[in-house]
């Protein structure tokens, strides 16, 4: 026995220690890359190394990384001599330089929440999974409003034997909220597309899924995706105003489908196409009314060409609003009915009148019989709670102070009439908070639908927002409505802004002195209500308007 050895065994080695390499990529992002790298280093002992790849930046990015590396032995910096033009090449550089058994990715303008690497690694080791995924949170900056990315996939912990057992996994095409075993990536020669390839995540994710790995799911947030809409250079996901963005997205999706077909997985190829209809197509259709005529025609041409290769079974597997929108694009040689299509692509979907029929069934338009609205009626009809019903609201501010809403619920080929609507619950939920207010009203049949009238007291609404932490900032309230039917069914949808009452009103208030109320239409056409209680809040709005002017 060596001198000084008491014979007592030392502590057991931590199986989670030094198991993960975090690859951080950046180009000309000296404002954020330091924060990203520090969030990776803060993951604790699970992270063996952080590999930062500077893609030939021209700002202070390289110097910031070198300064951090001088003080942190776990940080290694790779300086590329020539910019790659994309995100795939620097990530591949990082993977090749990694030495730990597992690797995860981080972009320079995002962050890892505390405990992310530990949560992913613990699940990977417990289940022996080569791919482990966790919840990504989209954070709108500077507001700080968080939205969960693909929340349905991450509600609870799970292990899937393969992607074919859970095709919905294909809806999460991000690479950054996952932990990968390096041996798995090497065995299957999985890498990102090199060079300037937009939406490289799509192809990488397809290559991963095509290898049929077991996948563990953790419900904890493991990635913060910072969305900066006012950034000088918008991110790829926000830079959708140019047709080249849509062309790149379609090309990446087409290549992803080819990856699945080359691997002999037709079910995953079909699932990828269904995802394209349900997610990608609907997202871009919603934005078509705001695009230029040249963009619309080019988009229509590209989309028709791609959808022409879809099988009928793939169209029928998509959700009805996505399927109907695809049928309109396929049936019409030129863009048409873009406002109505955008409402159909909204979430929740709204099918606006007129309601045409041909050949004994619902169609998009009488002059477009090749675009049937299959699934609205007949033996395969969607259930009542999935109907894309349109509810219009005409708001008008009154001096009490209050806003009066006149609601109009449109029938849909007799489907709603058969369910016999009785009442409607109108819910107002404060955006960015948890407060909500619900008011019920009876529905009265008339014409081809039902009507109702509802008065909303703005003082009580403003007080509720103040108790919810709104402070002196203006409050924004989103409106939803739930329709209750005699047969026991109900459906929930948003309210479409209608009429000419969408203007700001200054209303006297005994409690607040003055209340500014402005009903307005959101980008999707839904009705929202902005309330500014008190003179200080109202003056703040006036000052902001003057600065913009």
C-alpha positions in Angstrom: 0.0 0.0 0.0 1.4 3.4 -0.9 2.2 5.9 1.8 -0.8 8.0 2.7 -3.2 5.6 1.0 -6.0 4.8 3.5 -7.5 2.0 1.4 -10.8 3.9 1.0 -11.9 3.9 -2.6 -12.3 7.3 -4.2 -15.5 8.6 -5.7 -16.9 6.8 -8.7 -16.3 8.5 -12.0 -19.3 10.5 -13.3 -20.6 8.7 -16.4 -22.0 12.0 -17.7 -18.7 13.8 -17.5 -16.9 14.9 -20.7 -19.2 13.2 -23.1 -20.4 16.0 -25.4 -18.8 18.2 -28.0 -20.8 21.4 -28.7 -20.1 22.8 -32.2 -20.9 26.6 -32.4 -20.8 28.2 -35.9 -20.7 31.9 -36.6 -20.1 34.5 -39.3 -20.0 38.2 -38.7 -21.9 37.9 -35.5 -19.7 39.7 -32.9 -22.8 41.0 -31.1 -24.0 37.5 -30.1 -21.4 34.8 -30.5 -19.8 35.4 -27.1 -23.2 34.8 -25.4 -23.7 31.6 -27.4 -20.3 30.2 -26.5 -20.7 31.0 -22.9 -24.1 29.3 -22.8 -22.3 26.1 -24.1 -19.5 26.3 -21.6 -22.1 26.8 -18.8 -23.5 23.3 -19.5 -21.2 21.9 -16.9 -19.1 18.7 -16.8 -21.2 16.9 -19.5 -19.5 19.2 -22.1 -15.9 18.0 -22.8 -15.3 20.8 -25.3 -16.8 23.6 -27.2 -15.6 23.9 -30.8 -16.3 27.3 -32.3 -16.0 27.6 -36.1 -15.5 31.1 -37.4 -16.6 31.1 -41.1 -14.1 33.8 -42.2 -15.8 36.6 -40.4 -14.9 40.2 -41.3 -16.0 41.8 -38.0 -14.7 41.2 -34.4 -16.0 37.6 -34.3 -12.6 36.0 -34.6 -11.0 38.1 -31.9 -13.9 37.5 -29.5 -13.5 33.8 -29.9 -9.7 33.9 -29.4 -10.1 36.0 -26.2 -12.6 33.5 -24.8 -10.4 30.6 -25.7 -7.4 32.1 -24.0 -9.3 32.0 -20.7 -11.2 28.7 -21.2 -9.3 25.5 -22.0 -12.4 23.7 -23.1 -12.9 26.1 -26.0 -11.2 25.4 -29.3 -11.5 27.8 -32.2 -11.3 26.9 -35.9 -10.8 29.9 -38.3 -11.8 29.2 -41.8 -9.8 31.1 -44.4 -12.7 31.3 -46.9 -16.3 31.8 -46.2 -18.3 28.7 -47.1 -21.5 30.5 -48.0 -23.7 28.4 -45.8 -24.1 26.6 -42.4 -23.3 23.1 -43.5 -19.6 23.3 -44.1 -18.6 24.9 -40.7 -20.8 22.3 -38.9 -19.0 19.5 -40.8 -15.7 21.1 -39.8 -16.7 21.0 -36.2 -17.8 17.4 -36.3 -14.5 16.3 -37.8 -12.6 18.1 -35.1 -14.8 16.8 -32.2 -13.4 14.2 -29.9 -16.2 13.5 -27.5 -18.6 10.5 -28.0 -21.6 12.8 -28.6 -22.0 16.1 -30.6 -24.6 18.8 -30.6 -24.9 22.1 -32.6 -25.4 25.7 -31.6 -25.8 28.8 -33.9 -24.0 32.0 -32.9 -27.2 34.0 -32.3 -28.9 31.4 -30.1 -28.3 29.9 -26.7 -28.4 26.6 -24.8 -30.5 26.8 -21.6 -28.9 25.5 -18.4 -29.0 21.7 -18.2 -29.7 21.1 -21.9 -26.6 18.9 -22.5 -27.2 17.0 -19.3 -30.8 16.3 -20.0 -30.1 15.0 -23.5 -27.0 13.0 -22.5 -28.8 11.4 -19.6 -31.6 10.2 -21.8 -29.1 9.0 -24.5 -27.1 6.9 -22.1 -30.2 5.6 -20.3 -31.8 4.3 -23.5 -28.8 3.7 -25.6 -30.2 6.0 -28.4 -27.9 7.4 -31.1 -30.2 10.4 -31.5 -31.9 12.2 -28.6 -34.1 15.2 -29.1 -35.6 17.9 -26.8 -37.9 20.9 -26.9 -36.8 24.0 -28.8 -38.2 27.3 -27.7 -38.6 30.2 -30.2 -38.0 33.5 -28.4 -39.2 36.7 -30.0 -36.8 39.5 -29.2 -36.9 42.0 -27.8 -40.3 41.2 -26.4 -39.1 37.9 -24.9 -42.3 36.1 -26.0 -41.7 32.3 -26.1 -43.3 29.8 -28.4 -42.7 26.0 -28.2 -41.5 24.5 -31.5 -43.5 21.4 -32.5 -44.9 21.0 -28.9 -46.8 17.9 -29.8 -43.6 15.9 -30.2 -42.2 17.0 -26.8 -45.1 16.8 -24.3 -43.6 13.8 -22.5 -40.5 11.6 -22.5 -40.6 8.8 -25.0 -38.4 6.3 -27.0 -39.2 5.5 -30.6 -37.8 2.4 -32.2 -37.5 4.2 -35.6 -38.8 7.3 -37.4 -41.2 5.0 -39.3 -42.9 4.2 -36.0 -43.4 8.0 -35.4 -43.6 9.8 -38.8 -44.5 13.0 -37.1 -40.9 13.3 -36.1 -40.2 14.5 -39.6 -42.0 17.8 -38.7 -39.0 18.8 -36.6 -36.3 19.4 -39.2 -34.0 21.3 -36.8 -30.6 19.9 -36.1 -29.8 22.1 -33.1 -32.2 20.6 -30.5 -30.7 17.1 -30.7 -27.7 15.1 -29.4 -26.0 12.7 -31.9 -23.7 9.9 -31.3 -20.6 10.6 -33.4 -20.1 6.9 -34.1 -23.6 6.8 -35.6 -22.9 9.8 -37.9 -19.6 8.2 -39.0 -21.1 4.7 -39.6 -23.8 6.1 -41.9 -21.6 8.8 -43.4 -24.1 11.5 -42.3 -23.0 15.1 -42.9 -24.5 18.4 -43.9 -24.6 19.6 -47.6 -21.4 21.5 -48.3 -21.1 25.1 -49.5 -24.0 27.5 -50.1 -27.0 25.3 -49.5 -30.0 26.9 -47.9 -32.1 24.8 -45.5 -29.3 22.4 -45.0 -31.1 21.2 -41.8 -33.7 19.5 -44.0 -31.2 17.3 -45.8 -29.2 16.5 -42.7 -32.4 15.6 -40.8 -33.5 13.3 -43.7 -30.1 11.6 -43.7 -30.4 11.0 -40.0 -34.0 9.7 -40.2 -33.2 7.5 -43.2 -30.6 5.6 -41.1 -33.6 4.5 -38.9 -32.1 5.3 -35.5 -33.8 4.7 -32.2 -34.8 8.2 -30.9 -35.3 9.3 -27.3 -37.4 12.3 -26.6 -37.0 14.6 -23.6 -39.7 17.2 -22.7 -37.2 19.7 -21.2 -36.2 22.9 -23.2 -32.8 22.2 -24.7 -32.4 25.1 -27.2 -33.4 28.8 -27.3 -34.0 29.9 -30.9 -33.7 33.7 -30.8 -36.0 35.4 -33.4 -34.8 38.9 -34.2 -37.2 40.4 -36.7 -35.5 43.8 -36.7 -32.0 42.3 -37.5 -30.1 44.0 -40.3 -29.6 40.6 -42.0 -32.7 38.4 -41.4 -32.2 34.8 -40.7 -33.1 32.2 -43.3 -36.4 31.3 -41.6 -37.4 35.0 -41.7 -36.0 35.9 -45.2 -39.1 34.8 -47.1 -39.8 37.9 -49.2 -37.6 36.7 -52.1 -38.7 33.9 -54.4 -35.2 32.4 -54.2 -36.0 31.5 -50.6 -39.0 29.4 -51.7 -37.0 27.9 -54.5 -34.3 26.9 -52.1 -36.9 25.4 -49.7 -38.5 23.3 -52.4 -35.1 22.1 -53.6 -34.1 21.1 -50.1 -37.4 19.3 -49.6 -37.1 17.5 -52.9 -33.6 16.4 -52.0 -34.8 15.1 -48.6 -37.5 13.0 -50.3 -34.8 11.6 -52.6 -32.8 10.6 -49.5 -35.7 8.6 -48.1 -36.4 6.9 -51.5 -32.7 6.0 -51.9 -32.8 4.4 -48.5 -35.8 2.3 -49.5 -38.2 4.1 -47.1 -41.2 5.0 -49.1 -43.3 5.6 -45.9 -40.9 8.3 -44.8 -40.8 9.9 -48.3 -44.6 10.0 -48.1 -44.6 11.4 -44.6 -42.1 14.1 -45.7 -44.4 15.2 -48.6 -47.4 15.3 -46.2 -45.4 17.5 -43.9 -44.5 19.8 -46.8 -48.3 20.3 -47.5 -49.3 20.7 -43.8 -46.4 23.0 -42.8 -44.4 24.6 -45.6 -47.1 25.1 -48.2 -49.5 26.6 -45.7 -46.9 29.0 -44.2 -46.1 30.5 -47.6 -49.7 30.6 -48.9 -50.6 32.7 -45.8 -48.1 35.3 -47.0 -49.0 35.4 -50.7 -51.4 38.4 -50.5 -48.5 40.6 -49.2 -46.1 39.6 -52.0 -45.5 41.4 -55.3 -47.3 40.2 -58.5 -44.0 38.9 -59.9 -43.3 36.9 -56.7 -46.8 35.4 -56.8 -46.5 34.2 -60.4 -43.1 32.7 -59.8 -44.2 31.1 -56.6 -47.3 29.6 -58.3 -45.2 28.2 -61.1 -42.6 26.6 -58.8 -45.2 25.2 -56.5 -47.4 23.7 -59.3 -44.3 22.0 -60.8 -43.4 20.4 -57.5 -46.9 19.4 -56.5 -47.4 17.7 -59.9 -45.2 14.9 -58.6 -47.3 14.2 -55.5 -49.4 11.1 -55.4 -53.2 11.4 -54.7 -52.7 9.3 -51.5 -50.2 11.9 -50.3 -52.7 14.7 -50.9 -55.4 12.8 -49.1 -53.1 12.1 -46.1 -52.6 15.9 -45.5 -55.0 17.9 -43.4 -58.0 19.1 -45.4 -57.0 22.8 -45.5 -53.6 22.0 -46.9 -55.0 19.5 -49.4 -57.6 22.0 -50.6 -55.0 24.7 -51.1 -52.8 22.3 -53.0 -55.7 21.3 -55.3 -56.4 25.0 -56.1 -52.7 25.5 -57.1 -52.8 22.4 -59.2 -56.1 23.2 -60.9 -55.3 26.9 -61.8 -52.6 27.9 -64.1 -52.3 31.4 -62.6 -52.6 32.8 -59.1 -56.1 33.4 -57.9 -58.2 33.9 -54.8 -55.1 34.7 -52.8 -56.9 36.4 -49.9 -59.3 33.5 -49.5 -56.4 30.9 -49.8 -54.5 32.8 -47.1 -57.5 32.5 -44.8 -57.7 28.7 -45.5 -54.0 28.3 -44.7 -54.3 30.2 -41.4 -54.3 28.4 -38.1 -57.0 27.7 -37.3 -58.2 27.5 -40.9 -61.2 29.5 -42.2 -63.0 28.7 -45.4 -64.6 32.0 -46.5 -67.7 32.2 -48.7 -68.8 31.9 -51.4 -69.6 28.2 -50.9 -69.8 26.6 -54.4 -70.8 23.1 -55.5 -70.4 21.1 -58.7 -70.9 17.5 -59.5 -72.9 17.0 -56.3 -70.1 18.1 -54.0 -68.4 21.2 -52.6 -65.7 22.8 -54.8 -63.5 25.8 -54.4 -65.2 27.7 -57.2 -67.8 26.9 -59.9 -65.2 27.6 -62.6 -62.6 25.4 -60.8 -64.3 21.9 -60.6 -60.8 20.4 -60.5 -60.4 21.7 -56.9 -62.9 19.7 -54.9 -63.3 20.3 -51.2 -63.3 16.6 -50.4 -63.9 15.7 -46.8 -66.4 18.5 -46.1 -69.4 16.3 -46.8 -70.1 12.6 -47.4 -69.0 9.4 -45.6 -65.4 10.6 -45.1 -66.4 14.1 -43.8 -64.3 15.7 -41.1 -66.0 15.8 -37.6 -67.8 18.9 -36.5 -64.9 20.1 -34.3 -62.6 20.2 -37.3 -64.8 22.3 -39.6 -63.0 25.4 -41.0 -65.9 27.6 -40.0 -65.7 31.4 -40.5 -66.8 33.7 -37.7 -66.8 37.4 -38.5 -66.8 40.2 -36.0 -67.6 43.8 -36.5 -66.2 45.8 -33.6 -67.4 49.3 -32.6 -66.0 51.3 -29.6 -68.5 53.0 -27.4 -68.0 55.7 -24.8 -68.7 53.8 -21.5 -65.9 52.6 -22.2 -66.7 49.4 -24.1 -66.4 47.6 -27.4 -69.5 46.1 -29.0 -68.9 43.0 -31.2 -71.4 41.9 -33.7 -70.7 38.3 -34.5 -71.7 36.4 -37.7 -71.2 32.6 -37.8 -71.3 31.3 -41.4 -72.8 27.9 -42.2 -70.7 25.5 -44.2 -72.6 23.3 -46.7 -75.2 22.6 -44.1 -72.7 20.9 -41.8 -73.0 23.5 -39.0 -76.8 23.7 -39.4 -77.0 19.9 -38.9 -75.1 20.3 -35.6 -77.5 23.1 -34.5 -75.3 25.8 -32.9 -76.8 27.3 -29.7 -74.2 29.5 -27.9 -70.8 30.9 -28.4 -68.1 31.6 -25.8 -65.9 34.5 -26.8 -62.5 34.4 -25.1 -60.0 37.2 -24.9 -56.4 36.1 -24.0 -53.7 38.6 -23.3 -50.7 38.2 -25.7 -47.5 37.5 -23.8 -49.4 36.8 -20.5 -51.7 34.3 -19.0 -54.8 36.4 -18.3 -58.0 35.5 -20.1 -61.6 36.7 -20.1 -64.6 34.6 -21.4 -68.1 35.8 -22.2 -70.9 33.6 -23.4 -73.7 34.7 -25.8 -76.7 33.0 -27.4 -76.7 32.5 -31.1 -79.7 33.5 -33.2 -80.3 31.9 -36.6 -80.8 34.1 -39.6 -80.0 33.9 -43.3 -77.3 31.4 -44.0 -75.8 31.5 -40.5 -76.1 32.8 -36.9 -75.6 36.1 -35.2 -74.8 37.4 -31.8 -74.1 40.7 -30.1 -71.6 41.1 -27.2 -70.5 44.1 -25.2 -67.0 44.1 -23.7 -66.2 46.4 -20.8 -62.7 47.8 -21.4 -62.1 48.9 -17.8 -62.4 45.4 -16.4 -60.3 44.1 -19.3 -57.5 46.7 -18.7 -57.6 45.9 -14.9 -57.2 42.2 -15.7 -54.2 43.0 -17.8 -52.6 45.1 -15.1 -53.0 42.3 -12.6 -51.4 40.0 -15.1 -48.2 42.1 -15.1 -48.8 44.3 -18.2 -47.5 47.4 -16.3 -47.8 50.7 -18.3 -47.3 49.0 -21.7 -50.3 48.7 -24.1 -52.1 45.4 -23.8 -52.9 43.2 -26.8 -55.8 40.8 -26.5 -56.4 38.0 -29.1 -60.0 36.8 -29.6 -61.1 33.2 -30.0 -64.6 31.8 -30.1 -66.0 28.4 -29.1 -69.3 27.4 -30.6 -71.5 24.9 -28.7 -74.0 22.8 -30.6 -77.1 20.9 -29.6 -75.6 17.6 -30.5 -72.9 18.1 -27.8 -70.2 18.9 -30.3 -68.2 22.2 -30.2 -65.6 23.8 -32.3 -63.0 26.5 -31.5 -61.7 29.1 -34.0 -60.4 32.6 -34.2 -62.5 35.6 -35.1 -62.1 37.3 -38.5 -61.9 41.1 -38.4 -64.7 42.6 -40.6 -66.3 45.9 -41.1 -65.0 49.5 -40.9 -64.7 49.8 -37.1 -60.9 49.1 -37.0 -59.7 52.4 -35.8 -58.4 53.8 -32.5 -60.8 55.4 -30.1 -60.0 57.5 -27.0 -62.6 56.7 -24.4 -63.1 58.5 -21.0 -62.6 56.2 -17.9 -63.4 57.0 -14.3 -60.6 54.7 -13.1 -57.9 55.3 -15.7 -58.8 58.8 -16.9 -58.6 57.7 -20.5 -58.5 54.4 -22.4 -57.2 54.0 -25.9 -58.9 51.1 -27.7 -58.0 49.9 -31.1 -59.5 46.7 -32.7 -57.2 45.6 -35.6 -56.7 42.7 -38.0 -53.5 40.6 -37.5 -51.4 39.3 -40.3 -53.7 36.3 -40.6 -56.8 38.5 -40.7 -57.9 37.6 -37.1 -59.3 40.2 -34.8 -57.2 41.5 -31.9 -57.8 44.3 -29.5 -55.1 46.7 -28.2 -55.9 48.6 -25.0 -53.8 51.4 -23.5 -55.1 52.3 -20.0 -54.2 55.6 -18.4 -52.7 58.9 -19.7 -49.1 57.8 -19.3 -49.7 54.7 -21.5 -51.7 56.8 -24.1 -49.0 59.4 -24.3 -46.4 56.7 -24.8 -48.3 55.5 -27.9 -48.5 59.1 -29.2 -44.8 59.6 -28.7 -43.9 56.4 -30.6 -46.2 57.4 -33.5 -44.5 60.8 -33.6 -41.0 59.2 -33.7 -42.0 56.8 -36.5 -43.5 59.8 -38.4 
